[in-house]
Amino acid sequence: MPAGFIPDLTALAEQDVTVRPLALLWIEILRTAAESAWEQSAAALERGSVTQGEPLLHRQTVPVDPHSARDLLMRLAASAAQARVPGADKVQHTVTHEAHLDVLMLLESGITFDHARREAIAADLGVSLPLLATLADLAVVPLLFACGRRATTLMPNIPWRHGFCPLCAAWPTLAELRGLERERWLRCGRCGAGWRFRHHCCVFCGNAAHESLGYLAPEADKESRRAVTCGQCRSYIKTFTTIAPLTPPEIVLRDLASLELDMAAIHENFGRPARPGFPLQISLIAAPGRRGWLPWR
């Protein structure tokens, strides 16, 4: 259960003041992701056209309870305020009291990384764009976790050659070198999806020139964790040696607990792509029924 990792995140928040704000937000996310109601939305997914190179969520219509979505945003804003994130108090007040806020539109922008739409919403509400964007990105995770569980029956053994996620089109959060064979698996931290990807090739631009591929790592841990870099597109991806697939909450923990790899990569002028790898289109609609939830079938 996702909620079982809350003590680990709590300990991480207490140990590292840099990680504390994000850790507190993720605690709220994992609490919410453990609620069975999100499965109702994921149940509406259809197979889609993954075999044609399009992510499963592309052109899907997903019913979501707007009341639950707003409740989640309120709790996230409260957690950000607790962590004394600048601007969080105003976001919390706005999410709580502004009736004209289109929560589903905001969540759509979080799923599709629609920066222009989020910028317009933040300007209309008069709140901090970076904070609102962060909350929107996190608020979609319980839904995407549920979609990830649903996708295990929709995408079995489908080959995927792209660097972006076959479910939600996000760039991978990290890579695993899994098992004794050290197969390379990319993992999405938003939905938990995992897919095989070839070695010695940049996840983001496809560069396979050996001389421009490298890594950054602490000497003592270089075999177990590193930031794999590409000199052509100046990107990096954190990579971990694992025995078995990481669960979605474990992906979150590995990511938050390895910020020193991010800092080392950024110091050397490596980064992550600013744009998504695929122009995902998705429609979130208000679900019918009591409090908006679809009846379970």
C-alpha positions as CSV (number, residue, x, y, z in Angstrom):
1,M,0.0,0.0,0.0
2,P,1.3,3.5,-0.8
3,A,0.5,4.7,2.7
4,G,3.0,2.2,4.1
5,F,5.8,4.5,2.9
6,I,4.6,7.5,4.9
7,P,7.0,6.8,7.9
8,D,9.9,6.8,5.5
9,L,8.9,10.1,4.0
10,T,8.3,11.5,7.5
11,A,11.8,10.5,8.5
12,L,13.3,12.0,5.3
13,A,11.4,15.3,6.0
14,E,12.9,15.4,9.5
15,Q,16.4,14.7,8.3
16,D,16.7,17.0,5.4
17,V,15.4,20.5,5.4
18,T,15.9,20.8,1.7
19,V,13.7,17.8,1.0
20,R,11.1,18.6,3.7
21,P,8.6,20.6,1.6
22,L,8.4,18.0,-1.1
23,A,8.4,15.2,1.4
24,L,5.4,16.7,3.2
25,L,3.5,17.1,-0.1
26,W,4.2,13.5,-1.0
27,I,3.0,12.3,2.3
28,E,-0.4,13.8,1.5
29,I,-0.3,12.3,-2.0
30,L,0.4,8.8,-0.7
31,R,-2.4,9.1,1.9
32,T,-4.8,10.1,-0.9
33,A,-3.5,7.5,-3.4
34,A,-4.4,4.8,-0.9
35,E,-8.1,5.7,-1.2
36,S,-10.0,3.3,-3.4
37,A,-12.1,6.0,-5.0
38,W,-9.4,6.8,-7.6
39,E,-9.9,3.4,-9.1
40,Q,-13.4,4.5,-10.3
41,S,-11.8,7.0,-12.7
42,A,-9.1,4.6,-13.9
43,A,-11.8,2.0,-14.6
44,A,-13.0,4.1,-17.5
45,L,-9.7,3.7,-19.5
46,E,-9.7,1.9,-22.8
47,R,-6.8,0.1,-24.4
48,G,-6.1,3.1,-26.7
49,S,-3.4,2.9,-29.4
50,V,-0.2,2.1,-27.5
51,T,0.8,-0.3,-30.3
52,Q,0.9,2.7,-32.7
53,G,3.3,4.6,-30.5
54,E,0.8,6.8,-28.6
55,P,0.6,6.7,-24.8
56,L,-2.4,5.0,-23.3
57,L,-3.9,8.2,-21.9
58,H,-3.7,10.0,-25.2
59,R,-7.2,11.1,-26.3
60,Q,-8.9,9.5,-23.3
61,T,-11.8,10.9,-21.5
62,V,-11.6,10.2,-17.7
63,P,-14.3,11.0,-15.2
64,V,-13.0,12.6,-12.0
65,D,-14.9,13.8,-8.9
66,P,-14.2,17.6,-8.8
67,H,-15.0,17.7,-5.1
68,S,-12.3,15.2,-4.2
69,A,-9.9,16.9,-6.6
70,R,-10.4,20.2,-4.8
71,D,-10.1,18.6,-1.4
72,L,-6.8,17.2,-2.4
73,L,-5.6,20.6,-3.7
74,M,-6.6,22.2,-0.4
75,R,-4.7,19.6,1.6
76,L,-1.6,20.0,-0.6
77,A,-1.7,23.8,-0.2
78,A,-2.1,23.3,3.6
79,S,1.0,21.1,3.6
80,A,2.9,23.7,1.6
81,A,1.8,26.3,4.1
82,Q,2.9,24.1,7.0
83,A,6.3,23.8,5.3
84,R,6.4,27.7,5.0
85,V,6.6,27.6,1.2
86,P,6.3,31.2,0.0
87,G,2.9,32.0,-1.4
88,A,1.3,28.9,0.0
89,D,-1.1,30.7,2.3
90,K,-2.6,32.6,-0.7
91,V,-2.9,29.5,-2.8
92,Q,-4.6,27.7,0.1
93,H,-7.1,30.6,0.5
94,T,-7.8,30.7,-3.2
95,V,-8.3,27.0,-3.7
96,T,-10.6,27.0,-0.7
97,H,-12.8,30.0,-1.5
98,E,-12.6,30.8,-5.2
99,A,-15.7,29.1,-6.6
100,H,-14.7,29.9,-10.2
101,L,-11.5,27.8,-10.1
102,D,-11.8,25.0,-12.7
103,V,-10.1,22.3,-10.7
104,L,-10.4,19.7,-13.5
105,M,-8.8,22.1,-16.0
106,L,-6.0,22.7,-13.6
107,L,-5.5,18.9,-13.2
108,E,-5.6,18.5,-17.0
109,S,-2.8,21.0,-17.3
110,G,-0.8,19.0,-14.7
111,I,-1.2,15.8,-16.7
112,T,-0.3,17.4,-20.1
113,F,2.4,19.8,-18.8
114,D,0.4,22.7,-20.4
115,H,2.5,25.6,-19.1
116,A,0.4,28.2,-21.0
117,R,-2.8,27.0,-19.4
118,R,-1.3,26.9,-15.9
119,E,0.2,30.4,-16.5
120,A,-3.3,31.7,-17.4
121,I,-4.9,30.1,-14.4
122,A,-2.3,31.5,-12.0
123,A,-2.6,35.0,-13.5
124,D,-6.4,34.8,-13.2
125,L,-6.2,33.8,-9.6
126,G,-3.3,36.1,-8.7
127,V,-1.2,33.3,-7.2
128,S,2.4,32.1,-7.6
129,L,2.7,30.2,-10.9
130,P,5.6,27.9,-9.8
131,L,3.8,26.8,-6.7
132,L,0.4,26.3,-8.4
133,A,2.2,24.3,-11.2
134,T,3.9,22.1,-8.5
135,L,0.6,21.5,-6.8
136,A,-1.1,20.7,-10.1
137,D,1.6,18.2,-11.0
138,L,1.3,16.5,-7.7
139,A,-2.5,16.5,-7.5
140,V,-2.8,14.3,-10.6
141,V,-0.6,11.5,-9.0
142,P,-3.3,9.6,-7.2
143,L,-5.3,9.4,-10.4
144,L,-2.2,8.4,-12.4
145,F,-1.2,5.8,-9.9
146,A,-4.7,4.3,-10.3
147,C,-4.3,4.4,-14.1
148,G,-0.9,2.7,-13.7
149,R,-2.5,-0.2,-11.9
150,R,-5.3,-0.4,-14.5
151,A,-2.7,-0.3,-17.3
152,T,-1.1,-3.6,-16.1
153,T,-4.0,-5.3,-17.8
154,L,-4.2,-3.1,-20.8
155,M,-0.5,-3.0,-21.9
156,P,0.9,-6.5,-21.3
157,N,4.0,-7.2,-23.4
158,I,3.6,-4.2,-25.6
159,P,7.0,-3.1,-27.0
160,W,7.8,0.5,-26.4
161,R,10.8,2.1,-27.9
162,H,10.4,5.7,-26.8
163,G,12.0,7.5,-23.8
164,F,8.7,9.0,-22.6
165,C,6.1,7.0,-20.6
166,P,3.8,4.7,-22.5
167,L,1.0,5.6,-20.1
168,C,1.1,9.3,-19.3
169,A,3.9,10.6,-21.7
170,A,6.1,12.0,-18.9
171,W,9.8,11.7,-19.1
172,P,11.1,9.0,-16.7
173,T,11.9,9.9,-13.1
174,L,14.7,7.4,-13.0
175,A,16.2,4.2,-14.6
176,E,16.7,0.8,-13.0
177,L,19.5,-1.6,-13.9
178,R,17.5,-4.6,-12.8
179,G,18.4,-8.0,-11.7
180,L,21.5,-10.1,-12.4
181,E,21.2,-9.3,-16.1
182,R,21.1,-5.6,-15.3
183,E,18.3,-4.9,-17.8
184,R,17.7,-1.2,-18.2
185,W,14.2,-0.2,-17.2
186,L,12.8,3.3,-17.3
187,R,10.3,4.2,-14.5
188,C,7.7,6.9,-14.4
189,G,7.3,8.6,-11.0
190,R,3.8,9.9,-11.8
191,C,2.1,6.7,-12.7
192,G,4.6,4.0,-11.8
193,A,4.8,2.6,-15.3
194,G,8.0,0.8,-16.3
195,W,9.4,-0.1,-19.7
196,R,12.6,-1.7,-21.1
197,F,15.0,0.6,-22.8
198,R,18.2,-0.1,-24.6
199,H,21.6,0.5,-22.9
200,H,24.2,3.1,-24.1
201,C,21.6,5.4,-25.6
202,C,20.3,8.7,-24.3
203,V,16.7,8.4,-23.1
204,F,15.8,11.9,-24.2
205,C,17.4,12.5,-27.6
206,G,18.4,9.0,-28.7
207,N,22.1,9.8,-28.9
208,A,24.2,6.6,-29.0
209,A,27.7,8.1,-29.5
210,H,29.7,6.5,-26.8
211,E,32.2,9.3,-26.4
212,S,29.4,11.8,-25.5
213,L,27.7,9.6,-22.9
214,G,29.0,9.5,-19.3
215,Y,27.9,9.6,-15.7
216,L,28.4,11.4,-12.4
217,A,28.5,9.4,-9.1
218,P,30.0,9.3,-5.6
219,E,33.1,7.0,-5.8
220,A,31.8,4.7,-3.1
221,D,28.3,4.3,-4.7
222,K,29.1,4.5,-8.4
223,E,27.9,0.9,-9.0
224,S,24.6,1.3,-7.3
225,R,23.5,4.9,-8.2
226,R,24.6,7.5,-10.7
227,A,23.4,10.3,-12.9
228,V,23.8,9.1,-16.5
229,T,24.6,12.1,-18.7
230,C,24.4,13.0,-22.4
231,G,26.8,15.5,-23.8
232,Q,24.7,16.1,-26.9
233,C,21.4,17.3,-25.4
234,R,22.9,18.1,-21.9
235,S,20.4,15.9,-20.1
236,Y,20.8,13.4,-17.3
237,I,18.8,10.6,-15.7
238,K,19.3,9.1,-12.3
239,T,20.0,5.4,-12.5
240,F,19.9,2.8,-9.7
241,T,20.9,-0.9,-9.5
242,T,17.8,-2.9,-8.3
243,I,17.1,-6.5,-7.7
244,A,13.3,-6.3,-8.4
245,P,11.1,-3.6,-9.8
246,L,10.6,-0.6,-7.5
247,T,7.1,0.1,-6.4
248,P,5.7,3.6,-7.3
249,P,6.2,4.9,-3.7
250,E,9.8,3.5,-3.8
251,I,10.4,5.5,-7.0
252,V,9.4,8.6,-5.1
253,L,11.6,7.8,-2.1
254,R,14.6,7.0,-4.3
255,D,14.1,10.3,-6.2
256,L,13.8,12.4,-3.1
257,A,16.6,10.7,-1.2
258,S,19.1,11.3,-4.1
259,L,19.0,15.0,-4.6
260,E,22.8,15.1,-4.4
261,L,22.9,13.5,-7.8
262,D,20.6,16.2,-9.2
263,M,22.8,18.9,-7.7
264,A,25.9,17.3,-9.1
265,A,24.4,17.1,-12.6
266,I,23.0,20.7,-12.4
267,H,26.5,21.9,-11.3
268,E,27.9,20.4,-14.5
269,N,25.2,22.1,-16.6
270,F,23.1,19.1,-17.2
271,G,19.4,19.2,-16.9
272,R,16.0,17.7,-17.8
273,P,14.0,18.5,-20.9
274,A,11.8,21.5,-20.5
275,R,9.1,20.1,-22.8
276,P,7.3,16.8,-22.7
277,G,8.2,14.0,-25.1
278,F,4.7,13.7,-26.5
279,P,1.8,16.2,-27.0
280,L,-0.6,14.3,-24.8
281,Q,-4.3,15.2,-25.0
282,I,-6.7,14.2,-22.3
283,S,-10.1,15.3,-21.1
284,L,-11.1,15.2,-17.5
285,I,-14.9,15.4,-16.9
286,A,-17.0,15.6,-13.8
287,A,-18.0,12.1,-12.8
288,P,-21.7,11.5,-12.3
289,G,-23.2,9.9,-9.2
290,R,-23.0,10.6,-5.5
291,R,-20.2,13.2,-4.9
292,G,-19.3,12.5,-8.6
293,W,-18.0,9.0,-8.3
294,L,-19.0,6.4,-10.8
295,P,-20.6,3.2,-9.3
296,W,-18.2,0.3,-9.2
297,R,-18.8,-2.4,-11.8
